[in-house]
Amino acid sequence: MGSGFRTKSWYAASLLWAACASEPTLVASNCDQSGGCVKQEALRIDAVDILLVIDDSPSIAHKTAQLKAELPRMLTAITTGEDGTASFPPARSVHVAVTTADMGGAPDEPHPVCVGGGQDGVFVRPGDVGVTCDVSYPGYLAYEGGPAALSAVESVGCVPLVFADTKAGCGFEQPLEAALKALWPSGDDSVTFNTGSGHGGLQNAGFLRENSLLVVIVVSDEDDCSAADPEILALTRGDYRQQAPNLRCYLNPEKLQQPQRYVDHLKRLRPHNDNVIFAVIGGVPADLVSDERRAAYDFNDPAQADRYFAEVLAARDMQERAENEQEAIGRLLPSCATDIDGTLHAATPPRRLVEVARGFGSQGVLGSICTPDFGATTGHIIRALGEKLSATGAN
């Protein structure tokens, strides 16, 4: 089978079961009962599915190129099993899809940017953002075949990351809801959404393979605002119209979906194993995600991993503090900032996103959007991938 990116919409994932009955079994990590948990033989992962959820509001435009520059490294590592000193069994098949954090605004309210349901978790097709290439459906890239280096950004040039060059997305970022709706099986009404159903079996069909290693990467300079009651997003009507738009989510936390919703249901996509990695590149101060800070914790110890996330959430700069709360210009004070070509780009505390990453323990990865590049975060994601591929015996 030839290697390289191609345009096939479906292909079967190669799955190998552990052959020896004496090998240890895995218990689903999302099972919190002492008995009755479903047990299954350890899977040998041959496929990795990566979903990028990108904040496409104008404030993020300066960072998308940095993320795009890291994709070749990530794909090279997955398909070769090598990244610097890290070595692990390579995967033979990788899917990469992109959706945005734009889930629209309040229903039936005319708005120049927050239109309808936004992207609604549907994968972005290259044509939607003016990218010319031969990938049109189903909206994701497929790399399969033997290990091969992907050394140039052009190799993944059809992944449409630079949204803000062609349109401005809604400023009410809802990346968690977008990720869940993008992946959730169509017709499975055990999870409900404000409108419609999941796109996993319809618009986004074919991306998520059974028993693949799922990697969800959220990139945003603001916290998640996945609304259980979208009326809090209304700008021209209702009880919330006097509140500053930039403070709606901060002022009405009880109207948002609980972070645990996303921990539980993303894990439900892999009910018999814990093959989900959740990564955040957001407004976490860089010193909190540095190699030196992480080295103080053993992430294979659940208690130490949880203590790390708890200390990130307790950090002073990670607290939400409002400025001009009673005025239309009210906003949250930044948690970190970075200077790009003389312009200071600030981010706010991503507390809800960190809470979700915390729910994945050692498979939750934090990175800072306030760094010159995303190299360190990419390294952390690759190491988390490598540990899962090694543990399950890929290849």
Protein Blocks (a to p, Z undefined) as FASTA:
>chain_A
ZZdddfbfbdcddddddfblkbccdddfkbcbfghpacddddddfbdcddddddfbfklm
mmmmmmmmmmmmmmmmmmnopahjbccdddfbdcdddddfbebjaehiacfklgcjlnno
pacdfklnopacfbfbgoiacdedjddddfbfklmmmpcfblmlmoccdfbdcfklmmmm
mmpcghiakbccfbhcdfklmmmgokacghiacddddddfbdcfbdfblmlmpckgcjkl
mpcfklmmmmmmmlpccfklmmmmmmmmmmmbccdcdddddfbdfklmgmklmmmpcfkl
mklmmmmmmmmmmpmklpccdehklbmkbccddfbdcdeehiacdddddfklmmmmmmno
mmpccddfkbfblklmmmmmmmmmmmmmmmnopZZ
